């Protein structure tokens, strides 16, 4: 019986790639700063907006990993234990990307960049009854406090969840310590989930994203944002699982587990579409100007192409490709679909943010891909480092054996 | 490799030392015995309510909709409230059968049969309301888009009310097929045990000549999978389209984009509450505590606290947007007509909040989730709350809208409106009592399927596996070395 590879050693190639991506990203950032960051206010808004949607996207996508751990814990899931260290490692990105998000957002509000957040323009607010009415929510003080609290508590509660997981590396549980371990996991998972509902499920997308269109509102908005980031988060987990499998790790994880990750990717792609359709159709159907203004230039203006691309990548492709059982059990196809879904929702975030900041021009170009490269590089490097810190198998987790014999 | 293993930390889903035969005996016994006195009392009450309902409908059809207290501008009152309420309840069965099947929740096997039956009866009750609300009910077939002799007169395909016709009839059909095809092996079991000729014949016809051959089982399994695949989007679509009835309009309080998922969450919430109400009674009356365990009750209470909280987030989101939008009509509806306790219908909003959002939070506590009295009480409270929710949405938005001169007088139902509602309870429970008498209330075949993995006595035999190191466990080949494989798969 060969002993299994429990300890991840970061391959040199992975490091090289991540440094290269970070290098490209930094270069793009510097060139972007020189060419746009010091230009007119509109250009500056595009420059900062580009960083903004990337950092928000990656914060929410990596945070989705912790949400995945917490909901499966609350549901007493067993199947995910064989690879749970993957989402754990991905969730260590939340403090890192979260800090970048905090810096970028606070820079925007404290510099009063009203090309990004119109509600920062004090003159406009003073002469606008609607914005004046909203100022109890849309103000710098509340924005700052809530942003710090959101990111801070995601990081803290996620960290507590990961700390608890370490206990499963030490020694086997017995009839007394086992239930207590599960119980403490449940409590911590519940705390994270409640905070998640109060932030990602409601307030945070209103504050960070929806308020880019200061007048516009949609009750669906936050759930829609959640669906977009969660399906990308599941795809990211699948990508890392496949990578680790290819490197000969995660012996207990096999196509049965991949199949279930594929189901998540499929189901939540459809769920995202469901929310997309519900929001869009209801606004289209009732045709009220204060609501349609959000979609007007996205459907009929320069964003038309992006608008339909979003639907094709995020709905049509998963529907047709991931529907089949054999696709979800195929490492190559799941890799392809995971990359496609993450890219698709990155485009979705692009249009959510830049579609509001730059209504007349589609700015998608080298800067966007450059910044994306920076975030992808950081993600690869730090997730790999986090993976190398702990054993890859939660050896003594009471549900590990259920995961080993898992079959769909 | 198909090992039988489940963590000892999980509660067994079937208690006691049971063989397959014991399972059959336990579940079929109520069908073969004479009904108890309690059954007769319950059944007669249900039939009496049904008769009262029929008389109420007779009043409505003979004298017209004027028998109800609907008025301008409250053209939808109890009637549509009850319709949405029943449709919502009718979500749990198919959710349990289809979505929990996809999520591989083993505990669904204890409750799915009764929940599916309940779903079908609830949808039947729901259907009564739009049908009799037509007034001239003999024209009901006009809702169907059939090739007609009326020239260009077609149904309005742009209307969500028509989408309802399609959504609900499809949902009803698929749910019925799902429920009935699941029943086939169990009906055959009852047939095979029948002592009289008539009984054998009737159950024989009902079970479509099921023989239990491998081929039958294979077809049965593929059919279940196909129907589960079809039902999953249907669970979502039905209440989504019901929510469109409101959300496509421009009525303040109705037009809000979160309605579809929030209605679905609410439907699951109320459906589980209804399943809970029925299950607590069934397990007691039929003595099925070994099959519908505290673990089952607890799992359903978890679903209730989850969906109640999701609904809570949606309520607060709407309320927030009522202010954030700075739209004075939305603001008036949400902050005056609803959230202001001292407005004419403020009581219903706070009733809804108390029943649906606040009180289910006690299910955060394990002790409460496993307390039968609390469970039953809360399941009733939740369904009262969900009734309030629909009443709030419908009536508080309609009674005062854009034009103050058209604001209506206070609306309360007439005796025939109430009678109609009580009548659907009669219909529901009449059907349910008959179901409980003549059909196995628990899916026998499915219990047998999980018995050897999660049955108490079988789990006991797996105890030694807990001490086997994970590596040894994983490399134990096909289970011969360390696992007792009884070959029952």
Interface residues (C-beta under 8 A of the other chain):
Chain A: X1 X3 X4 X74 X75 X76 X78 X129 X130 X133 X134 X137 X172 X175 X178 X179 X182 X190 X197 X201 X202 X206 X217 X218 X219 X220 X221 X222 X223 X251 X252 X263 X270 X274 X275 X278 X279 X282 X283 X285 X286 X288 X290 X393 X395 X396 X398 X399 X400 X401 X402 X404 X405 X407 X408
Chain B: X1 X2 X3 X5 X6 X7 X8 X9 X10 X102 X103 X104 X233 X236 X240 X244 X247 X248 X249 X250 X255 X256 X257 X258 X259 X260 X261 X302 X309 X310 X313 X314 X316 X317 X318 X320 X321 X323 X324 X325 X326 X327 X364 X465 X467 X470 X471 X472 X473 X474 X475
